């Protein structure tokens, strides 16, 4: 059996988690959020 990750879904999940983790302080995660938003 061959399995693979859905890169788009993983990126969306990471974006959601990064935004949620910042707790309303976008400046803490802004570089990561910008990189995830423009990736691929």
DABELSUL-V518007 format. One line per field, one symbol per residue. phi: phi as a letter, one per 30 degrees, with the letter a starting at -180 (. if undefined). psi: psi as a letter, one per 20 degrees, with the letter a starting at -180 (. if undefined). burial: 1 if it has 24 or more other ideal C-beta (glycine too) atoms within 12 Angstrom, else 0. A space follows every 50 residues. Layout:
phi = ???
psi = ???
burial = ???
This chain:
phi = .cbbddddddddddddddddddhiceddcedddddddcdh
psi = ppqqqogghgggghgghgghhilimhhhjgggggghhiq.
burial = 0000000000000010010000000000000010000000
